[in-house]
Amino acid sequence: MNMLFSERFKSARILNGFSLQDLADALGNKISRQALHKYEKGEVIPDSEMISHLSKALHVQPDFFFRDTKVELGNLEFRKLTKLPVKEQNKIVEHTKDVLSRYLELEEILGIGTNFENPLKEFPVISSIEAIEAIEEAALQVRNSWNLGLDPIYNTIELLEDNHIKVVLVHSEDSFDGMQTWLNQTIPVIVINENKLKSADRIRFTVLHELGHLLLPLGELSDKMKEKYCNQFAAAMLIPKAAIQKELGIARKKLFIQELGELKKQYGISIQALMYRCKDLNIISETHLNQLVYIILHNDWKIIEPVQYTGLEESNRFTQLLFRALAEELISMNKAAVLNNQSLIDFHKQITTVQ
């Protein structure tokens, strides 16, 4: 019990970005840094009163310190890792572990298994030779496996959750886009930064880019090439080759930004991603791509494009499972609040507000 508490205590501290002294200060010096160090080493377990103080200072429920759901993350693949401080990386990791532990506990209560099937399990290793064709085939194989056909994807996060891929949203610095890893060696996990990815089309692209890192057999390619191929995979997932050729034709001398904007509204992929997709598929020449890039930069549309995608990007699966467990009386109201990382009062307010 001592070691379980000490591990959870350290996790909560890192989750908040606190040093032991920071935590002592946040507690109003009710306890010394040295005493907190003993908690973290598993030498002492605090009494219920101190656990209450720790919970408030660390913004977690008291049950957090004693949750023993197994959560082991594999190798972490951060995008733009070199620009992200180690302290911030640790916060992201601990937040991810907290969300996943509550998610797994809820699924266990409901008797729901996570049986992820990799649609690209037998796909050959992708090399730099004729990679674009391989990427197209890989995206099409995933789409067919998930019964998407050539239709636009309504909600990428919900799609991945429905196919047993956990998606965790975090709030972090702008130097972080997303990452991916494996939970307990069997469950794929994608983490994305809501603070930076403020538009739905950017969230969609990033989620599918990280999916590419998870699924594509990219072998010993350089990091730069892996990023390029995962971008191409994301674009191919959002608008398949046959779909974009149907919309724009096989070859064009010229495209209007407004034309690409209409496709953005339909398929949820940015105008700029569509431009590069057209070049990759030889629908337009590199010269015309450069002309379109100039128009984007000249009009200051690189961050905020002239046409917005208004679709939703979220998953309600955890919340739906939570209320299912509550309705079937598998958990109490208090347990539901704990799993939702809320106080009982706040959780009850949420329910009464909806009703």
C-alpha positions as CSV (number, residue, x, y, z in Angstrom):
1,M,0.0,0.0,0.0
2,N,2.9,2.4,0.8
3,M,4.4,2.0,-2.6
4,L,1.1,2.4,-4.4
5,F,0.4,5.6,-2.5
6,S,4.0,6.9,-3.1
7,E,3.7,6.3,-6.9
8,R,0.3,7.9,-7.2
9,F,1.5,10.8,-5.0
10,K,4.5,11.4,-7.2
11,S,2.3,11.1,-10.3
12,A,-0.1,13.8,-9.0
13,R,2.8,16.1,-8.1
14,I,4.3,15.8,-11.6
15,L,0.9,16.2,-13.2
16,N,0.7,19.6,-11.6
17,G,4.3,20.5,-12.5
18,F,5.2,20.9,-8.8
19,S,8.5,20.3,-7.1
20,L,8.2,19.1,-3.5
21,Q,8.9,22.7,-2.3
22,D,6.2,24.0,-4.7
23,L,3.7,21.6,-3.1
24,A,4.7,22.5,0.4
25,D,4.1,26.2,-0.6
26,A,0.7,25.3,-2.1
27,L,-0.2,23.6,1.1
28,G,0.5,26.8,3.1
29,N,3.4,25.1,4.8
30,K,1.1,22.8,6.7
31,I,3.8,20.2,6.1
32,S,7.5,20.4,5.3
33,R,9.2,19.5,2.1
34,Q,11.1,16.8,4.0
35,A,7.8,15.2,5.2
36,L,6.5,15.2,1.6
37,H,9.7,13.5,0.5
38,K,8.9,10.7,2.9
39,Y,5.4,10.3,1.3
40,E,7.0,10.0,-2.1
41,K,9.6,7.5,-0.9
42,G,6.8,5.3,0.6
43,E,8.2,5.7,4.1
44,V,5.0,7.3,5.5
45,I,1.3,7.4,4.4
46,P,-0.5,10.6,5.4
47,D,-3.7,10.5,7.5
48,S,-7.1,11.3,6.0
49,E,-7.0,15.0,6.9
50,M,-3.6,15.4,5.1
51,I,-4.9,13.4,2.1
52,S,-7.8,15.9,1.9
53,H,-5.3,18.8,1.8
54,L,-3.2,17.0,-0.8
55,S,-6.2,16.4,-3.0
56,K,-7.1,20.0,-3.0
57,A,-3.6,21.2,-3.7
58,L,-3.0,18.7,-6.5
59,H,-6.5,19.0,-8.0
60,V,-7.3,15.3,-7.8
61,Q,-9.9,13.3,-5.9
62,P,-8.7,11.4,-2.8
63,D,-9.3,8.0,-4.5
64,F,-6.6,9.0,-7.0
65,F,-3.9,8.1,-4.5
66,F,-5.1,4.5,-4.2
67,R,-6.2,3.6,-7.7
68,D,-4.3,0.5,-8.8
69,T,-5.4,0.1,-12.4
70,K,-2.4,-1.1,-14.4
71,V,-1.2,1.7,-16.8
72,E,2.1,1.2,-18.5
73,L,3.0,3.4,-21.5
74,G,5.4,2.2,-24.2
75,N,8.0,4.3,-26.0
76,L,6.7,7.9,-26.3
77,E,6.9,9.6,-29.7
78,F,6.5,13.3,-29.1
79,R,6.3,15.6,-32.1
80,K,8.7,18.5,-31.8
81,L,10.3,16.8,-28.8
82,T,13.4,19.0,-28.8
83,K,11.4,22.1,-28.1
84,L,9.3,20.7,-25.3
85,P,10.7,21.1,-21.8
86,V,11.1,17.8,-19.9
87,K,8.9,19.1,-17.1
88,E,6.1,19.7,-19.6
89,Q,6.6,16.2,-21.2
90,N,6.3,14.7,-17.7
91,K,3.0,16.6,-17.1
92,I,1.6,15.3,-20.4
93,V,2.6,11.7,-19.6
94,E,1.0,11.8,-16.1
95,H,-2.2,13.4,-17.4
96,T,-2.4,10.7,-20.0
97,K,-1.9,8.0,-17.5
98,D,-4.5,9.4,-15.2
99,V,-7.1,9.6,-18.0
100,L,-6.3,6.1,-19.2
101,S,-6.4,4.6,-15.8
102,R,-9.9,5.9,-15.2
103,Y,-11.0,4.8,-18.7
104,L,-9.7,1.3,-18.2
105,E,-11.3,1.0,-14.8
106,L,-14.6,2.0,-16.2
107,E,-14.4,-0.5,-19.1
108,E,-13.4,-3.2,-16.6
109,I,-16.5,-2.4,-14.4
110,L,-18.7,-2.8,-17.5
111,G,-16.9,-5.9,-18.7
112,I,-15.8,-4.3,-22.0
113,G,-12.7,-5.6,-23.5
114,T,-10.3,-3.6,-25.7
115,N,-9.6,-5.8,-28.7
116,F,-7.6,-3.6,-31.1
117,E,-7.1,-5.1,-34.6
118,N,-4.4,-3.5,-36.6
119,P,-5.7,-3.2,-40.2
120,L,-2.0,-2.9,-41.4
121,K,-0.7,-5.8,-39.5
122,E,0.4,-7.6,-42.6
123,F,1.3,-4.5,-44.7
124,P,4.8,-4.6,-46.2
125,V,7.5,-2.2,-44.9
126,I,7.3,1.1,-46.7
127,S,10.5,2.4,-48.3
128,S,11.2,5.7,-50.0
129,I,10.8,4.1,-53.4
130,E,7.2,4.5,-54.7
131,A,6.2,5.4,-51.2
132,I,3.2,7.5,-52.3
133,E,1.5,4.4,-53.9
134,A,2.1,2.4,-50.7
135,I,0.7,5.2,-48.5
136,E,-2.4,5.4,-50.7
137,E,-2.9,1.6,-50.4
138,A,-2.4,1.7,-46.7
139,A,-5.0,4.5,-46.2
140,L,-7.4,2.7,-48.4
141,Q,-6.9,-0.6,-46.5
142,V,-7.6,1.1,-43.2
143,R,-10.7,2.8,-44.6
144,N,-12.0,-0.5,-46.0
145,S,-11.3,-2.3,-42.7
146,W,-13.4,0.4,-40.8
147,N,-16.2,0.4,-43.5
148,L,-15.6,4.0,-44.5
149,G,-15.7,3.6,-48.3
150,L,-14.9,6.9,-49.9
151,D,-17.2,9.0,-47.7
152,P,-16.0,11.9,-45.7
153,I,-15.1,11.0,-42.1
154,Y,-17.7,12.7,-39.8
155,N,-15.6,12.6,-36.6
156,T,-12.1,11.3,-36.5
157,I,-11.8,11.1,-32.7
158,E,-15.0,9.1,-32.4
159,L,-13.9,6.9,-35.3
160,L,-10.7,6.0,-33.5
161,E,-12.4,5.4,-30.2
162,D,-14.9,3.1,-31.9
163,N,-12.0,1.1,-33.2
164,H,-10.4,0.7,-29.8
165,I,-7.8,3.5,-30.1
166,K,-7.7,5.8,-27.1
167,V,-7.5,9.5,-27.8
168,V,-6.4,11.8,-25.0
169,L,-6.8,15.6,-25.1
170,V,-4.3,17.7,-23.2
171,H,-3.5,21.4,-22.7
172,S,0.1,22.2,-23.3
173,E,2.6,24.5,-24.8
174,D,2.6,25.5,-28.5
175,S,5.8,23.5,-29.1
176,F,3.7,20.3,-28.7
177,D,1.3,19.0,-31.4
178,G,0.8,15.4,-30.4
179,M,2.3,12.0,-29.6
180,Q,1.4,8.3,-29.8
181,T,2.3,5.2,-27.8
182,W,0.9,1.9,-26.7
183,L,-0.9,1.3,-23.4
184,N,0.0,-2.0,-21.7
185,Q,1.6,-3.1,-25.0
186,T,-1.8,-3.7,-26.6
187,I,-3.9,-0.6,-26.7
188,P,-2.9,2.2,-29.1
189,V,-3.0,5.7,-27.6
190,I,-2.9,9.1,-29.3
191,V,-2.5,12.4,-27.4
192,I,-3.1,15.8,-29.0
193,N,-2.7,19.3,-27.7
194,E,-6.0,21.2,-27.7
195,N,-4.3,24.5,-26.9
196,K,-2.5,24.5,-30.2
197,L,-4.9,22.7,-32.4
198,K,-7.8,25.1,-32.2
199,S,-9.6,24.3,-35.4
200,A,-11.4,21.1,-36.1
201,D,-9.5,20.5,-39.4
202,R,-6.2,20.7,-37.7
203,I,-7.3,18.3,-35.0
204,R,-8.5,15.9,-37.6
205,F,-5.2,16.0,-39.5
206,T,-3.1,15.7,-36.4
207,V,-5.1,12.7,-35.1
208,L,-4.7,10.9,-38.4
209,H,-1.0,11.9,-38.6
210,E,-0.4,10.2,-35.2
211,L,-2.4,7.2,-36.4
212,G,0.0,6.9,-39.3
213,H,2.9,6.8,-36.8
214,L,1.1,4.0,-34.9
215,L,0.1,1.8,-37.9
216,L,2.4,2.4,-40.8
217,P,5.4,0.1,-41.0
218,L,8.0,2.8,-41.8
219,G,11.1,0.8,-41.0
220,E,14.4,2.6,-40.8
221,L,13.4,5.8,-42.6
222,S,14.6,9.2,-41.3
223,D,12.4,11.2,-39.0
224,K,11.9,13.7,-41.7
225,M,10.6,11.1,-44.1
226,K,8.4,9.5,-41.5
227,E,6.8,12.9,-40.9
228,K,6.2,13.4,-44.6
229,Y,4.7,10.0,-45.1
230,C,2.4,10.4,-42.0
231,N,1.2,13.7,-43.4
232,Q,0.4,12.0,-46.7
233,F,-1.3,9.2,-44.9
234,A,-3.5,11.7,-42.9
235,A,-4.5,13.4,-46.1
236,A,-5.3,10.1,-47.9
237,M,-7.4,9.1,-44.9
238,L,-9.4,12.4,-45.0
239,I,-9.9,12.4,-48.8
240,P,-9.0,9.3,-50.7
241,K,-7.4,9.5,-54.2
242,A,-10.6,8.4,-56.0
243,A,-12.6,11.0,-54.1
244,I,-10.4,13.9,-54.8
245,Q,-10.0,12.9,-58.5
246,K,-13.8,12.7,-58.7
247,E,-14.1,16.2,-57.2
248,L,-11.3,17.9,-59.1
249,G,-10.4,15.7,-62.0
250,I,-7.2,13.7,-62.8
251,A,-5.1,16.7,-64.0
252,R,-5.6,20.4,-63.7
253,K,-3.7,23.4,-64.9
254,K,-5.2,25.7,-62.3
255,L,-7.2,25.5,-59.0
256,F,-9.0,28.3,-57.2
257,I,-8.5,28.7,-53.4
258,Q,-12.3,29.0,-53.2
259,E,-12.7,25.6,-54.9
260,L,-10.4,24.0,-52.3
261,G,-12.4,25.8,-49.6
262,E,-15.6,24.0,-50.7
263,L,-13.8,20.6,-50.4
264,K,-12.5,21.7,-47.0
265,K,-16.0,22.2,-45.8
266,Q,-17.1,18.8,-47.1
267,Y,-14.1,16.6,-46.1
268,G,-12.7,18.5,-43.1
269,I,-9.2,18.9,-44.5
270,S,-7.4,22.2,-44.7
271,I,-6.9,24.1,-47.9
272,Q,-3.2,23.9,-47.6
273,A,-3.2,20.1,-47.0
274,L,-5.4,19.8,-50.1
275,M,-2.9,21.8,-52.1
276,Y,-0.1,19.4,-51.3
277,R,-2.3,16.4,-51.8
278,C,-3.1,17.6,-55.3
279,K,0.6,17.9,-56.0
280,D,1.4,14.5,-54.5
281,L,-1.2,12.9,-56.8
282,N,0.0,14.9,-59.8
283,I,-3.3,16.7,-60.2
284,I,-1.4,20.0,-60.3
285,S,2.3,20.8,-61.1
286,E,4.8,22.0,-58.5
287,T,4.8,25.4,-60.2
288,H,1.1,25.8,-59.6
289,L,1.5,24.5,-56.0
290,N,4.1,27.3,-55.5
291,Q,1.6,29.8,-56.9
292,L,-1.1,28.7,-54.4
293,V,1.4,28.8,-51.6
294,Y,2.2,32.4,-52.5
295,I,-1.5,33.3,-52.5
296,I,-1.8,31.8,-49.0
297,L,1.2,33.6,-47.6
298,H,0.3,36.9,-49.4
299,N,-3.1,36.9,-47.8
300,D,-1.9,35.9,-44.4
301,W,-4.0,32.7,-44.6
302,K,-1.4,30.3,-43.2
303,I,-2.9,30.0,-39.7
304,I,-6.5,31.2,-40.3
305,E,-7.8,30.1,-43.7
306,P,-10.5,32.0,-45.6
307,V,-12.9,29.1,-45.3
308,Q,-13.6,27.3,-42.0
309,Y,-14.6,23.7,-41.4
310,T,-17.4,23.6,-38.8
311,G,-17.6,19.8,-38.0
312,L,-17.3,18.4,-34.5
313,E,-14.2,16.6,-33.2
314,E,-14.9,14.9,-30.0
315,S,-15.8,11.6,-28.5
316,N,-18.5,11.0,-25.9
317,R,-17.7,7.4,-25.4
318,F,-16.3,7.7,-21.9
319,T,-19.2,9.8,-20.7
320,Q,-21.7,7.4,-22.3
321,L,-20.1,4.4,-20.6
322,L,-20.0,6.3,-17.3
323,F,-23.7,6.9,-17.3
324,R,-24.4,3.4,-18.6
325,A,-22.5,2.0,-15.5
326,L,-24.5,4.4,-13.3
327,A,-27.8,3.5,-14.8
328,E,-27.1,-0.2,-14.5
329,E,-26.2,0.4,-10.8
330,L,-22.7,-1.0,-11.3
331,I,-21.3,2.1,-9.7
332,S,-22.5,4.6,-7.1
333,M,-22.9,8.3,-7.7
334,N,-19.8,8.9,-5.7
335,K,-17.8,6.4,-7.8
336,A,-19.0,8.0,-11.0
337,A,-17.8,11.4,-9.8
338,V,-14.4,9.9,-8.9
339,L,-14.1,8.3,-12.4
340,N,-15.0,11.6,-14.0
341,N,-12.4,13.3,-11.8
342,Q,-15.0,15.5,-10.1
343,S,-16.3,16.1,-6.6
344,L,-19.6,14.6,-5.9
345,I,-21.2,18.0,-5.7
346,D,-19.9,19.1,-9.1
347,F,-20.9,15.8,-10.7
348,H,-24.4,16.0,-9.2
349,K,-24.7,19.6,-10.6
350,Q,-23.7,18.3,-14.0
351,I,-26.5,15.7,-13.9
352,T,-29.2,18.0,-12.7
353,T,-28.2,20.7,-15.3
354,V,-28.7,18.2,-18.1
355,Q,-32.0,16.9,-16.7
